[in-house]
Amino acid sequence: MKISVCLATYNGERYIKGQVNSILSQLRTNDELIVSDDSSTDKTVEILKNINDHRIKIYINQGRSGISHNFENALSHVSGDYIFLSDQDDIWMDNKVSKMIQALQNFDCVIHNAQVIDDKGDFLGADLFSIYRTRTGYFRNLLRNTYVGCCMAFRKSLLTYVLPIPLPVTMHDMWIGLISEKKGTTAIIEDSLILYRRHGNNASSTSQKSNFSRYYQLKYRLIMLYYTLIR
């Protein structure tokens, strides 16, 4: 059994070392941390190289920029049996990998809860499941996505359907979640297994009201419906 952690980075020098260390402490010698960097202009890549761990494999995203396709680049390089998604600024709890692997013995995709912290690491008194009202179900998550990528892990067998991510898809976690609902089985773990950091530079938002028009939101859901049905 081999674990592949996919970490998408972009100008994440402030938090990246702490996040990577929290991940590596739970991986074995033959596991891997696949990093896809979206052309960072800070010291993110330099910091990763200086950690000097053979399990870290860095790839520069040469394709379409943006978080969804940055993760797609990372996913295209995995060799593990179980795939974890990770943001660059969170902290993994010590029991995350063991809890998720246990659940993945019976399900194709698993999502866990998370405690929310601010940029200084202080608790904000909220958890993601309460914010999102997280639930399984294809149509439920098509209408209102409750999947958060940094809380997800899945079996490599799903990659057959996940990749390539269609160009119009900008939410990789929603895409993977819907694919899992359609092609596999999904489970929820109530435990908070990461500290999810909220700050002004998050690549994706949580619990914030969408800035997109209702027309765009409807159009995007129809796009997701179309591509998941033909996949």
KEFIVO-636742 format. One record per residue (C-alpha): x, y, z. Coordinates in Angstrom, 2 decimals. Layout:
N
xx->X | yy->Y | zz->Z
...
***
This chain:
231
xx->0.00 | yy->0.00 | zz->0.00
xx->1.35 | yy->3.40 | zz->-1.01
xx->0.06 | yy->6.87 | zz->-0.19
xx->0.31 | yy->9.86 | zz->-2.51
xx->-0.39 | yy->13.32 | zz->-1.09
xx->-1.15 | yy->15.97 | zz->-3.72
xx->-0.23 | yy->19.47 | zz->-2.60
xx->-0.97 | yy->22.46 | zz->-4.83
xx->1.17 | yy->25.53 | zz->-4.10
xx->1.27 | yy->29.15 | zz->-5.13
xx->3.18 | yy->31.80 | zz->-3.18
xx->2.76 | yy->29.83 | zz->0.02
xx->6.10 | yy->30.55 | zz->1.71
xx->4.50 | yy->31.73 | zz->4.96
xx->2.91 | yy->28.43 | zz->5.98
xx->4.31 | yy->25.76 | zz->3.65
xx->7.04 | yy->24.38 | zz->5.92
xx->4.71 | yy->23.76 | zz->8.85
xx->2.14 | yy->22.09 | zz->6.61
xx->4.69 | yy->19.85 | zz->4.90
xx->6.21 | yy->18.77 | zz->8.19
xx->2.77 | yy->17.84 | zz->9.54
xx->2.27 | yy->15.66 | zz->6.44
xx->5.68 | yy->14.01 | zz->6.27
xx->5.51 | yy->12.95 | zz->9.92
xx->2.64 | yy->10.59 | zz->8.97
xx->4.09 | yy->9.17 | zz->5.76
xx->6.25 | yy->6.09 | zz->5.43
xx->9.47 | yy->5.76 | zz->3.46
xx->7.77 | yy->4.57 | zz->0.26
xx->4.98 | yy->7.18 | zz->0.32
xx->5.18 | yy->10.41 | zz->-1.68
xx->4.27 | yy->14.07 | zz->-1.43
xx->3.54 | yy->15.33 | zz->-4.93
xx->3.81 | yy->19.12 | zz->-5.13
xx->2.50 | yy->21.05 | zz->-8.11
xx->3.60 | yy->24.67 | zz->-8.04
xx->1.69 | yy->27.24 | zz->-10.10
xx->4.74 | yy->29.42 | zz->-10.91
xx->5.23 | yy->30.91 | zz->-7.45
xx->7.19 | yy->34.16 | zz->-7.32
xx->8.19 | yy->33.81 | zz->-3.66
xx->10.39 | yy->31.23 | zz->-1.88
xx->7.84 | yy->28.40 | zz->-1.81
xx->9.80 | yy->26.04 | zz->-4.06
xx->13.12 | yy->26.93 | zz->-2.41
xx->11.70 | yy->26.10 | zz->1.03
xx->10.41 | yy->22.75 | zz->-0.24
xx->13.78 | yy->21.86 | zz->-1.75
xx->15.59 | yy->22.84 | zz->1.45
xx->13.49 | yy->20.37 | zz->3.45
xx->15.52 | yy->17.81 | zz->1.52
xx->13.22 | yy->14.81 | zz->1.84
xx->13.21 | yy->12.16 | zz->-0.90
xx->9.44 | yy->11.77 | zz->-0.56
xx->8.85 | yy->15.32 | zz->-1.84
xx->8.51 | yy->15.45 | zz->-5.63
xx->8.10 | yy->18.92 | zz->-7.12
xx->6.49 | yy->19.60 | zz->-10.49
xx->5.94 | yy->23.02 | zz->-12.03
xx->2.48 | yy->23.39 | zz->-13.52
xx->3.06 | yy->23.93 | zz->-17.24
xx->-0.60 | yy->23.72 | zz->-18.16
xx->-3.55 | yy->25.96 | zz->-17.46
xx->-3.09 | yy->28.00 | zz->-14.29
xx->-5.54 | yy->28.02 | zz->-11.39
xx->-6.13 | yy->25.78 | zz->-8.41
xx->-8.20 | yy->23.13 | zz->-10.20
xx->-5.68 | yy->22.51 | zz->-12.95
xx->-2.76 | yy->22.87 | zz->-10.55
xx->-4.21 | yy->19.92 | zz->-8.65
xx->-4.76 | yy->18.14 | zz->-11.95
xx->-1.03 | yy->18.41 | zz->-12.63
xx->-0.25 | yy->16.89 | zz->-9.23
xx->-2.77 | yy->14.09 | zz->-9.74
xx->-1.22 | yy->13.21 | zz->-13.09
xx->2.03 | yy->12.23 | zz->-11.33
xx->0.73 | yy->10.04 | zz->-8.49
xx->1.78 | yy->6.41 | zz->-8.10
xx->0.09 | yy->5.58 | zz->-4.80
xx->-2.95 | yy->3.44 | zz->-4.05
xx->-4.57 | yy->6.11 | zz->-1.88
xx->-4.58 | yy->9.79 | zz->-2.78
xx->-4.87 | yy->12.67 | zz->-0.32
xx->-5.46 | yy->16.30 | zz->-1.30
xx->-3.77 | yy->19.07 | zz->0.63
xx->-3.74 | yy->22.86 | zz->0.66
xx->-0.51 | yy->24.72 | zz->1.37
xx->-1.48 | yy->26.53 | zz->4.57
xx->-3.27 | yy->24.04 | zz->6.85
xx->-1.94 | yy->21.69 | zz->9.54
xx->-2.67 | yy->17.96 | zz->9.60
xx->-3.65 | yy->16.30 | zz->12.87
xx->-1.42 | yy->13.40 | zz->13.91
xx->-4.11 | yy->10.79 | zz->13.29
xx->-5.34 | yy->12.00 | zz->9.89
xx->-3.68 | yy->9.40 | zz->7.69
xx->-4.51 | yy->6.42 | zz->9.90
xx->-8.17 | yy->7.45 | zz->10.24
xx->-8.60 | yy->8.03 | zz->6.53
xx->-6.85 | yy->4.84 | zz->5.44
xx->-9.07 | yy->2.85 | zz->7.77
xx->-12.19 | yy->4.35 | zz->6.17
xx->-10.83 | yy->3.89 | zz->2.64
xx->-10.81 | yy->0.14 | zz->3.15
xx->-14.58 | yy->0.28 | zz->2.68
xx->-15.20 | yy->3.40 | zz->0.59
xx->-13.80 | yy->4.95 | zz->-2.58
xx->-13.78 | yy->8.51 | zz->-1.27
xx->-13.76 | yy->9.89 | zz->2.27
xx->-14.16 | yy->13.42 | zz->3.59
xx->-13.45 | yy->14.49 | zz->7.16
xx->-14.26 | yy->17.50 | zz->9.31
xx->-11.83 | yy->20.32 | zz->10.20
xx->-11.34 | yy->22.94 | zz->12.87
xx->-11.03 | yy->26.48 | zz->11.52
xx->-8.10 | yy->28.69 | zz->12.60
xx->-6.99 | yy->32.19 | zz->11.65
xx->-3.69 | yy->33.29 | zz->10.13
xx->-2.05 | yy->33.22 | zz->13.58
xx->-3.24 | yy->29.70 | zz->14.36
xx->-5.94 | yy->30.72 | zz->16.83
xx->-9.21 | yy->28.78 | zz->16.82
xx->-12.19 | yy->30.60 | zz->15.34
xx->-14.74 | yy->28.43 | zz->17.14
xx->-16.11 | yy->26.77 | zz->14.03
xx->-15.80 | yy->23.53 | zz->12.15
xx->-16.25 | yy->23.03 | zz->8.41
xx->-19.12 | yy->20.55 | zz->8.66
xx->-21.16 | yy->23.08 | zz->10.61
xx->-20.32 | yy->25.83 | zz->8.12
xx->-21.01 | yy->23.76 | zz->5.02
xx->-23.67 | yy->21.43 | zz->6.43
xx->-21.64 | yy->18.66 | zz->4.80
xx->-23.53 | yy->15.70 | zz->3.38
xx->-23.20 | yy->13.03 | zz->0.74
xx->-25.38 | yy->12.62 | zz->-2.34
xx->-24.84 | yy->13.53 | zz->-5.99
xx->-27.72 | yy->15.95 | zz->-6.51
xx->-27.34 | yy->17.51 | zz->-3.07
xx->-23.73 | yy->18.42 | zz->-3.83
xx->-24.51 | yy->19.42 | zz->-7.37
xx->-26.98 | yy->21.99 | zz->-6.06
xx->-24.78 | yy->23.06 | zz->-3.14
xx->-21.27 | yy->21.69 | zz->-2.98
xx->-20.13 | yy->20.60 | zz->0.49
xx->-16.90 | yy->18.91 | zz->-0.50
xx->-13.67 | yy->20.61 | zz->0.61
xx->-10.60 | yy->19.28 | zz->-1.18
xx->-8.14 | yy->19.53 | zz->1.70
xx->-10.42 | yy->17.21 | zz->3.70
xx->-10.67 | yy->14.55 | zz->0.99
xx->-8.89 | yy->11.30 | zz->0.18
xx->-9.79 | yy->8.66 | zz->-2.38
xx->-8.69 | yy->5.45 | zz->-4.03
xx->-6.54 | yy->5.65 | zz->-7.13
xx->-9.18 | yy->3.72 | zz->-9.07
xx->-11.26 | yy->6.93 | zz->-9.23
xx->-8.54 | yy->8.67 | zz->-11.25
xx->-9.78 | yy->6.82 | zz->-14.31
xx->-12.87 | yy->9.04 | zz->-14.15
xx->-11.39 | yy->12.14 | zz->-12.49
xx->-8.68 | yy->12.84 | zz->-15.08
xx->-8.53 | yy->14.82 | zz->-17.18
xx->-10.43 | yy->17.57 | zz->-15.40
xx->-12.57 | yy->19.36 | zz->-18.02
xx->-11.37 | yy->22.86 | zz->-18.87
xx->-14.56 | yy->24.61 | zz->-17.65
xx->-14.27 | yy->22.98 | zz->-14.21
xx->-12.77 | yy->25.40 | zz->-11.69
xx->-13.68 | yy->23.49 | zz->-8.50
xx->-11.57 | yy->20.33 | zz->-8.35
xx->-13.09 | yy->19.21 | zz->-5.04
xx->-16.65 | yy->19.47 | zz->-6.31
xx->-15.62 | yy->17.59 | zz->-9.46
xx->-13.93 | yy->14.75 | zz->-7.55
xx->-16.80 | yy->14.55 | zz->-5.07
xx->-19.43 | yy->14.28 | zz->-7.80
xx->-17.37 | yy->11.71 | zz->-9.69
xx->-17.13 | yy->9.66 | zz->-6.50
xx->-20.87 | yy->9.93 | zz->-5.94
xx->-21.52 | yy->8.76 | zz->-9.50
xx->-18.83 | yy->6.12 | zz->-9.93
xx->-18.04 | yy->4.92 | zz->-6.42
xx->-18.95 | yy->5.16 | zz->-2.75
xx->-18.45 | yy->8.08 | zz->-0.40
xx->-18.26 | yy->8.34 | zz->3.38
xx->-18.06 | yy->11.15 | zz->5.93
xx->-15.85 | yy->11.13 | zz->9.02
xx->-17.08 | yy->13.46 | zz->11.76
xx->-13.60 | yy->13.83 | zz->13.31
xx->-11.69 | yy->17.05 | zz->12.68
xx->-8.42 | yy->15.85 | zz->11.17
xx->-6.86 | yy->19.14 | zz->10.08
xx->-6.61 | yy->22.72 | zz->11.22
xx->-8.08 | yy->24.66 | zz->8.32
xx->-6.54 | yy->28.10 | zz->8.05
xx->-8.74 | yy->31.06 | zz->7.09
xx->-6.96 | yy->34.20 | zz->5.93
xx->-7.15 | yy->36.81 | zz->3.21
xx->-4.98 | yy->34.91 | zz->0.75
xx->-6.81 | yy->31.57 | zz->0.67
xx->-6.95 | yy->30.10 | zz->-2.83
xx->-10.53 | yy->29.07 | zz->-2.12
xx->-13.11 | yy->30.54 | zz->0.23
xx->-15.15 | yy->28.91 | zz->2.94
xx->-18.63 | yy->29.91 | zz->4.04
xx->-18.35 | yy->33.19 | zz->2.18
xx->-21.22 | yy->34.32 | zz->0.01
xx->-20.54 | yy->33.70 | zz->-3.66
xx->-19.64 | yy->36.72 | zz->-5.77
xx->-20.97 | yy->35.00 | zz->-8.88
xx->-24.39 | yy->35.82 | zz->-10.31
xx->-27.22 | yy->33.32 | zz->-10.04
xx->-27.02 | yy->32.90 | zz->-13.80
xx->-23.36 | yy->31.88 | zz->-13.58
xx->-24.03 | yy->29.53 | zz->-10.67
xx->-26.84 | yy->27.82 | zz->-12.60
xx->-24.69 | yy->27.62 | zz->-15.72
xx->-21.79 | yy->26.12 | zz->-13.77
xx->-24.00 | yy->23.45 | zz->-12.24
xx->-25.30 | yy->22.52 | zz->-15.67
xx->-21.68 | yy->22.26 | zz->-16.84
xx->-20.85 | yy->19.96 | zz->-13.92
xx->-23.96 | yy->17.89 | zz->-14.59
xx->-23.05 | yy->17.50 | zz->-18.25
xx->-19.42 | yy->16.54 | zz->-17.74
xx->-20.07 | yy->14.13 | zz->-14.86
xx->-22.80 | yy->12.40 | zz->-16.89
xx->-20.61 | yy->11.88 | zz->-19.96
xx->-17.59 | yy->10.83 | zz->-17.89
***
